[in-house]
Amino acid sequence: MANVDLPAMPTLVSDPSQPELMPLSFTHHGTAHTLEFPPDSTIIDLSLKIHAELAIPAENQKFMITPKLGILKPPFSDPSLRLATLLNKKIVLLAPLPSELSALSKPSSIARVPPGAPSIKPATPARYRDWRKVQDEATYTFHSILPLSYLPNPERSKRFLERLANDAGIKASMRKHKFSVGLLTEMNPAEHTTHEGRTLGLNRNRGEVVELRLRTDAYDGYRDYKVIRKTLCHELAHNVFGEHDRNFWDLTNDIEKEVGANDWRSGGHALTNEEFYNPNDGGVEGEHVDGGGWTGGEFVLGASSGATSSNIGIPVQGLSRRDAMAKAAEDRMKKQRDTGRDGSGAS
């Protein structure tokens, strides 16, 4: 029989542009499972894949990891935990089987429905919850909310600030741009009003503190919600850009559009009893949002953030609350005396 030369088999070459997947093993009800992940995957990716592959929702998942880590469950305290650090650990998934979950949603055959009683509908499985979104909202948010306690009705101001922080549009934009603000507070109108105009908001150190002008100048009400929300969009843009340049205004416009697109319920609350609405204060000439993002100095609640007294040019940055209020009152009295001397407003 003649020898026949067989063609050489082609050699398979791995694509270097595609990272190799790493296998991660765990057990569930005594059965071993192995799932593959990219090298940079986190514990959240494991939870999402178990939901997709094993039909076990995140709210029913618990992971017992040994040694040392213990019990982990969504939402994870450390969502950035890399799966690569768990390759040499024993992982046990503590969760009911999909058949057990479906059985729980069915009505019991033992139960007896009294005659004439309405029929009981089977329970529906819990709606899927986006745990990544939950983690992002806990990270990219306003971490503290504080009204000015020495002004009237601080609880109403706190509710106003909380409404802004929970606004669906604001939350969506903060998640997208990864904005984090240490303190959201209100500003005292008297300390941010000069003969040149009124300041509506301030942002210190790119998100350390954001102040918003909530109240009317007479302290008898609150300004229009959407006007203040627009001011907040402006101040959030200062988390990235300090100067009012083209980049800043482009980002501000993007944030305003995002907030409007996600505003499916006018900020999540109906306007009732005009608590947060002043129809006569929708923004007037002479107002300016701020002088640009600023840095440095010591933040004093109620003090003018980097401003200067309107009449005598003495910086009030860093003054105590009492000194700042006294300075504002002194400036108003001086302005009234000056007006009286030139005959333009004295009786």
C-alpha positions in Angstrom: 0.0 0.0 0.0 1.4 3.4 -1.1 2.1 6.0 1.6 -0.2 9.0 1.4 1.0 12.3 2.8 -1.7 13.9 4.9 -1.9 17.7 4.9 -0.6 19.3 8.1 -3.3 20.4 10.6 -3.5 24.2 11.0 -2.1 25.5 14.3 -4.6 27.5 16.4 -3.2 30.8 17.5 -5.0 32.6 20.3 -6.0 36.2 19.7 -3.7 38.3 22.0 -6.2 41.2 21.9 -8.8 39.0 23.8 -7.9 38.5 27.5 -8.1 34.9 28.7 -11.1 34.1 30.8 -10.4 32.9 34.3 -12.5 30.0 35.8 -14.1 30.6 39.2 -15.5 27.5 41.0 -18.2 27.4 43.8 -20.6 24.9 45.2 -24.4 25.2 45.5 -26.4 22.5 47.4 -23.4 20.1 47.0 -23.1 20.6 43.3 -19.9 22.1 41.9 -20.2 24.9 39.4 -17.5 26.7 37.3 -18.1 30.1 35.6 -15.6 32.0 33.5 -14.9 35.7 33.8 -12.6 38.4 32.4 -9.6 39.1 34.7 -11.0 42.4 36.0 -14.4 41.1 37.0 -15.8 41.9 40.5 -18.1 40.3 43.0 -21.0 42.1 41.3 -20.3 40.4 38.0 -20.4 37.0 39.9 -23.8 37.9 41.3 -25.2 39.0 37.9 -23.9 35.9 36.2 -25.4 33.6 38.8 -28.7 35.3 38.3 -28.4 34.8 34.5 -27.0 31.2 34.6 -28.8 29.7 37.6 -31.9 31.8 37.8 -31.2 32.9 41.4 -32.0 36.6 42.0 -29.4 38.7 43.8 -31.7 39.2 46.8 -31.7 35.4 47.4 -27.9 35.1 47.2 -25.4 34.7 50.0 -21.7 33.7 49.5 -19.8 31.9 52.3 -16.1 32.5 51.4 -13.3 30.9 53.4 -10.8 31.6 54.8 -11.3 35.0 56.4 -13.9 36.9 54.2 -17.0 35.2 55.7 -20.6 35.8 54.5 -21.1 38.3 51.6 -24.4 39.2 50.1 -25.8 42.0 47.8 -25.6 44.9 48.1 -21.9 44.2 48.8 -20.0 46.4 51.2 -17.1 46.3 48.8 -18.5 46.1 45.3 -15.0 46.5 43.8 -13.8 43.2 45.3 -11.9 41.5 42.4 -12.8 37.8 41.7 -9.1 37.2 41.0 -8.5 37.5 44.7 -11.0 34.6 45.4 -9.5 32.0 43.0 -7.8 30.1 45.8 -10.7 30.4 48.3 -13.6 28.0 48.9 -16.9 29.6 47.8 -20.3 28.2 48.8 -23.5 29.8 47.4 -26.2 29.7 50.1 -29.4 30.1 48.1 -32.5 28.1 47.4 -32.8 26.1 44.2 -34.8 27.7 41.4 -37.4 24.9 41.8 -37.8 25.9 45.5 -38.2 29.6 44.5 -40.9 28.7 42.0 -42.6 26.5 44.6 -42.7 29.4 47.0 -44.6 31.5 44.5 -47.4 28.8 44.1 -50.4 28.7 46.4 -50.4 25.8 48.9 -52.6 22.9 48.0 -53.3 22.4 51.7 -54.8 25.8 52.1 -58.6 25.9 52.2 -60.4 29.0 50.8 -63.6 29.8 52.8 -66.8 29.8 50.7 -67.4 33.2 49.2 -63.9 34.4 49.8 -62.1 36.1 46.9 -59.6 33.9 45.0 -56.0 34.4 46.0 -53.6 35.1 43.1 -50.2 33.4 43.1 -47.4 35.5 44.4 -45.2 36.9 41.7 -41.4 36.7 41.9 -39.7 39.8 43.2 -38.8 42.3 40.6 -35.1 42.3 39.5 -33.1 44.9 41.4 -30.1 46.5 39.8 -27.6 46.2 42.5 -24.9 48.1 40.5 -27.3 51.1 40.4 -27.9 50.8 44.1 -24.1 50.9 44.8 -23.6 53.8 42.4 -26.4 55.8 44.1 -24.8 55.2 47.5 -21.4 56.5 46.2 -22.3 59.3 43.8 -24.6 61.4 46.0 -24.8 64.1 48.6 -23.3 62.5 51.7 -24.5 65.1 54.2 -27.5 67.5 54.2 -27.6 70.4 56.6 -30.0 73.4 56.8 -29.1 76.6 58.6 -30.5 76.0 62.1 -30.6 79.7 63.1 -33.0 80.6 60.2 -36.8 80.1 60.5 -38.2 76.6 59.8 -34.9 74.7 59.3 -37.0 71.4 58.9 -38.6 72.8 55.8 -35.2 73.7 54.4 -34.0 70.2 55.2 -37.0 68.7 53.3 -36.2 71.0 50.3 -32.5 69.9 50.3 -33.6 66.2 50.6 -36.0 66.7 47.7 -33.2 68.0 45.5 -30.8 65.2 46.6 -33.5 62.6 45.7 -34.6 64.2 42.5 -34.6 61.5 39.8 -32.9 63.7 37.3 -30.2 64.9 39.7 -29.5 61.3 40.8 -29.2 60.0 37.2 -26.8 62.8 36.2 -24.6 62.3 39.3 -24.3 58.6 38.6 -23.4 59.3 34.9 -20.7 61.9 35.8 -19.6 60.2 39.0 -20.3 63.3 41.1 -19.9 63.1 44.8 -20.7 66.1 47.2 -19.6 66.1 50.8 -22.2 68.6 52.1 -25.3 70.1 50.6 -26.6 73.1 52.5 -28.5 76.3 52.1 -27.1 79.9 52.1 -28.3 82.9 54.1 -29.7 85.4 51.6 -28.5 88.3 53.7 -24.9 87.2 53.5 -25.0 86.8 49.7 -26.8 90.0 48.6 -25.0 93.1 47.5 -25.8 96.2 45.5 -24.4 94.4 42.4 -26.7 91.4 42.7 -27.6 88.2 44.5 -25.6 84.9 44.5 -27.7 81.8 43.9 -25.2 79.1 44.6 -21.6 78.2 45.5 -19.4 75.2 45.1 -16.3 74.8 47.3 -13.3 72.6 46.4 -15.0 70.8 43.6 -17.7 69.2 45.6 -16.6 69.5 49.2 -19.5 71.9 50.0 -22.4 73.1 47.7 -24.6 76.0 49.0 -27.9 76.9 47.4 -30.1 80.0 47.9 -33.4 78.4 48.9 -35.2 81.3 50.6 -36.7 84.5 49.4 -35.0 87.7 50.5 -37.7 88.4 53.0 -37.4 84.9 54.6 -41.1 84.5 54.1 -41.0 81.6 51.6 -38.9 79.5 49.3 -37.9 80.1 45.7 -39.1 78.2 42.7 -38.0 74.5 42.8 -36.9 74.3 39.2 -34.9 77.5 39.4 -33.0 76.1 42.3 -32.5 72.8 40.6 -31.1 74.6 37.6 -28.7 76.4 40.0 -27.7 73.0 41.4 -26.9 71.7 37.9 -24.6 74.8 37.5 -22.8 74.0 40.8 -22.4 70.3 40.0 -20.5 71.3 36.8 -18.0 73.1 39.1 -17.0 69.6 40.4 -15.1 69.4 37.1 -14.4 73.0 35.9 -13.7 76.0 38.1 -13.8 78.7 35.5 -16.8 79.7 33.5 -15.2 78.7 30.2 -16.7 76.9 27.2 -16.0 73.5 28.7 -17.9 74.5 31.8 -21.0 75.7 29.9 -21.1 72.7 27.7 -21.1 70.4 30.8 -23.7 72.5 32.5 -26.0 72.3 29.4 -25.5 68.5 29.4 -26.4 68.2 33.0 -29.5 70.3 32.6 -30.6 68.1 29.6 -30.0 64.9 31.6 -31.9 66.2 34.6 -34.9 67.3 32.4 -34.9 63.9 30.5 -35.1 62.0 33.8 -37.6 64.3 35.5 -40.6 62.0 35.1 -42.4 63.3 38.2 -41.3 66.9 38.5 -38.5 65.9 40.9 -40.4 63.1 42.5 -43.0 65.1 44.4 -46.1 67.1 43.6 -46.1 70.8 44.4 -48.6 70.9 47.3 -49.7 73.9 49.4 -47.0 75.9 47.6 -44.5 74.9 50.3 -41.6 75.0 47.9 -43.0 77.4 45.4 -42.9 81.2 45.1 -44.6 82.3 41.9 -43.2 85.8 42.2 -39.6 84.7 42.4 -38.7 82.8 39.2 -35.4 84.6 38.7 -34.8 88.3 38.2 -32.2 90.5 36.7 -29.3 91.3 39.0 -28.9 87.6 40.0 -25.8 85.6 39.3 -25.3 81.9 40.0 -21.8 82.2 41.4 -18.3 83.6 40.7 -16.9 80.3 39.6 -15.8 77.3 41.7 -13.4 78.3 44.5 -10.9 76.5 46.7 -9.1 77.1 49.9 -10.1 78.8 53.1 -12.1 77.4 56.1 -15.7 76.6 55.5 -17.9 78.2 58.2 -21.6 77.3 57.9 -23.5 80.5 57.2 -20.4 82.5 56.2 -20.0 84.0 52.8 -17.9 81.6 50.8 -15.0 83.7 49.5 -17.2 86.8 49.1 -16.4 90.3 50.1 -18.6 92.8 51.9 -20.5 94.8 49.3 -19.7 98.3 50.7 -16.5 98.4 52.6 -14.5 95.6 50.9 -13.7 93.6 54.0 -13.4 89.9 53.2 -15.9 87.8 55.2 -14.6 84.4 54.2 -14.0 82.4 57.4 -15.9 84.6 59.7 -18.0 83.0 62.4 -21.7 82.8 61.9 -22.4 85.6 64.4 -19.7 87.9 62.9 -21.0 87.2 59.4 -24.6 88.1 60.4 -23.4 91.2 62.1 -21.3 92.2 59.1 -24.3 91.8 56.8 -26.5 93.9 59.1 -23.8 96.6 59.3 -23.6 96.7 55.5 -27.4 97.1 55.1 -27.5 99.9 57.7 -24.6 101.7 55.9 -26.3 101.3 52.6 -29.5 102.8 54.1 -27.5 105.8 55.5 -25.8 106.4 52.2 -29.2 106.3 50.4 -30.6 108.8 52.9 -27.7 111.3 52.5 -28.1 111.5 48.7 -31.8 112.0 49.1 -32.8 109.2 46.8 -34.7 107.1 49.4 -35.0 109.1 52.7 -38.4 110.3 53.9 
